[in-house]
Amino acid sequence: MVTLRDVIHEHHPSWKFPATGWTPVLAVGSNAGVEQLARKYPPDLFPEGVVIPVVMVVLEDFDVVYAPLISSYGSATATLEFSPGTRVHIHVTYLDDTALQRMHETEGAYNLLQIDGINLILHDTDVPLATSVLTYNHQDGSLYLPPSMLGCNGDITATTPVALAEISAEKRLYPALSQRDMQDVIRRVTSGNGTGAREDNSDEHRENDEMSIHDAWVTQNLTDAASRSRVVRELTSRAAPLKYPNAQVLGTLGDRFSQSVK
């Protein structure tokens, strides 16, 4: 059987395993992606490189939903939410002490949590991995929106978390939107009218106009810190804390206006 140690030795023969081992940390959003990890662990800070094992898992009774945040790199970010009966397919990153400290430094607006009493299973198996794990969750919890703003039917007085459509889950309880669609919803929610209605475009030009409006919105959040702060302030007013009872805050990392990657 090929082990993780064998794979790492094949690709990084000079790399030494950390003396203290790895700490497993859930990657509920972009932290499992190569591009995001490359941003967080750049060569100028890690000239000899960094090895981060990333393992696909299934977490029971949770889902990955949108946080009340547009990040400094332009994305609507993710956070974990309690969702009884749901099985969400996510990743675990294994971080040595140096990599873990660096990850803390890049997680502005989030809390470091330890969640206990969970059922974390190796993907495509019945192999249990952990009943306790670390994760980063937004300090204000999950973004809640009325179903009418999401194109869903529902109680007009109710609000709901919104799951990330790009992340697979079984028995999902919450409506799910793609990153692009969620960005468009957030744009409309924070534009001042709160109606969820699209701009009045002709049928002939609507698609191109929508793309132009969307691109301008993303660019504005990337380049205009004051505008992004206004959006974040509005979103956090619509947030609610994580519902899971067995979560312990181990640390607060920055504040809601901090940069997510430094």
N, C-alpha and C positions, 0 to 999 in steps of 0.2 A: 504494500500500500504506500502511495506517495503521500508524504506528510507536508504540512505547511513549511516546516524547516527545510525539507528537500527542495521545494519550489524556490524559496528565497535564496538558498545557497546556489542554485543553478543560475539565477539571474543576478545575484549580488554576492559573489563568492567571498568578497572581502568584508562584508557587513557582519558585525558581531551582534548576537541577540542581546537585548537589554538585560542587565543583571537583575532588575526588579520585575521583569516580565512586562506584559501589556495590560492596560486597563481597557475593558470593553465599553464603548460609548455608542449609543444609537446614532445613526445618521438618518434623520427623518426627512431631510430635504436634499440640498445640493452637496452636503458634506461627503457623500459617497462618490461624487463625480470627480474624474481625473482633472478636469479644468478648474474646478473649485479648489481642490486640494493643491493644485499647482499655484494658484493665487495665494493660498494661505501658507505654503511652504516654499517660498521662492529661493532661487540659488544664492542670492546675496545673503540670506539668513541661514541657509543650509547648503553650504558649498559642497559638502560631501554627499548630499542627497538625504532623503528620508524614506524609510520603508514603513508603509501603513497597510497592513492586511485589511481587506474589506470583504465581509462575508454576508451573503444574502440570507435573510431570516424571515420568519413569520412571527408577528407579535399578535397575540390574541387579546380581544376586548379593547382595542385602541384603533384609532385611525389617524392619518396625517392630514391636517387641515391648514387653512391659511391663517397666518398670524396677522395682527393689526399693524403691518409694517411694509413699507416699500424700502428695500435695502439701499445702501449707498452705491451698489452696483446695478440697481435698477429692477430687481426682481421683487415680486410679491412673495414673501418668505413663508416658510412652513413651521408648524409646531405640532406637538402631539396632543391628542384629545381622547378622553375616555369614550369608548363606544361599545357597550356590552354586546357581545355576540359577533362583532366584526373581527376578521383576521386580515391584517394588513401586511403586505410584502415590502419589507424595507431592508436596511443593511446595518451591520455593526462594524464600526472601525475599531481597530486595536491599536492603541497609542502608548508608546513608552513615555516616561516622565517628561522628557523634553518636548515631544510632540504634543502631549496633553496640555502642558503649560502654554505652548504656542496656540493651540486650538482655543483655550480660554481667552486669549488676547484678541482673537478674531470674532468673538461671539457677542458683540455689543448688542444691548437691548434684550439679552437672554439671561435666564437663571440656569445655573448648573443644578440639576435635580438628581436625586437617587430615587428610583421607583422600585418598590418592593411588592412581593406577592404577584408577580407577573408570570406569564407562560411564554417564554421565548424559545422558538423551535427552529432548527436548521432547515432551510428551504428544501422542499421536495423530499423530506424525510419525516420521521416521527421522533427524531433525536432531540431531547430537551437540552438547551444550552444554558439557561439561567432563569432564576426566579427573582433576580435583582440586577439592575443595570443603571448606568449613568445616562443622562440625556440632557440636551439643552432645550429649554422651553421658554417661550416669550414671557417676559415679566408681567405682561397684562393678560396673558392667556390667549384665547382664540378669538378671531374676528367673527361676530355674529351679525347676520343680515336677514332682512325679511325675505321669504321665498319669492315674493313678487318681483324683487330686484334681480332674482336669479332665473327668471323665466319659469318658475315652478308654481303650482297651485298650493295653497296652504292657508292656514289661519292668518289673517291680515295683521293680527296683533302679535304674532309669534316671530321669533328670530331663530336662526340656526347657524352652526358652524358650516363651513364650505370645504369639502374635501378636495385634494389635488387629484384631478382626473388622470394625470400621468403616472400616479402611483397606484398599483393594482391592489384591490382589496376584495374580500368575499363578505357577503352579507352587510354591505355598507348601509349605514343609517342616514348619512348626511348627503345632500346634493353635492355633486362633483363638477368642477369646472377646470378647464385647461388654464395654463398660465396666461395665455393671451386673453382668453375670455374673462378671466378674473381681473386682469389689468383694466379691461374695458369697463367692467362693473365698478371697480374702485374709482376709475376716472369719473363715471357718472355720479356715483355716491358722493364724491367729494367736490363736485363742481358747483354745489350750492342749491341745485333744485331737488336733489334726493328722490327723483321720481323713477329713475332707472330707464327713462325714455332716451332713445338714440336721437342724435341730431337730425334735423329735417333735411334729408338729401333726396334728390331725384333718384328713381330706379336706375337710370343709366350710369350715374356717377357715384352711387352710394358706396360700392365696394372700394373704389380708389380713394374716395374721401375718408372712409373709415380707416383705411390703412395709413393715410397721411395723418389723421388725427391721432391714431394710436402711436405712430412713430414719434410724433411731436411730443406726446405725453411722456413716453419713455425717456426721450432726450431731455426733457425738462427736469425729470426726477434725477437724471444723472448729472446735470450741470448746474441746477439751481437748488442749493441747500435750503434756502428759506422756503421755497415752494414745497420741497419734499417734507420739511418739518411740519408745514401746515397740513399736508395730507396725513402724515403720521399722527398728528394731534387729533384729527377728525376720526381716524380709524380706531385709535385707542379708546375714544369715547364710546365705541360700539363693541368693546371687548368684554369678555368675562373670563375669570380664572379657570385653570384646569380643574375638571370635576373629579379627577381620580383622588381618592382619600389617602392612599399610601404613597405619597410623594413628599420627600424631604428636600428643602432648599439647602444646598451646600455652599452656594456662593451666588452673588449678584454681579453680573459682568457688564459694566457700563450702564447706560440708561437708554431710553427708547429712541433718543436722537443720535446715539453713537454710530460710528461707522461699523459695518458688519465685518469687513475685511480691512486690516491695517497693513 
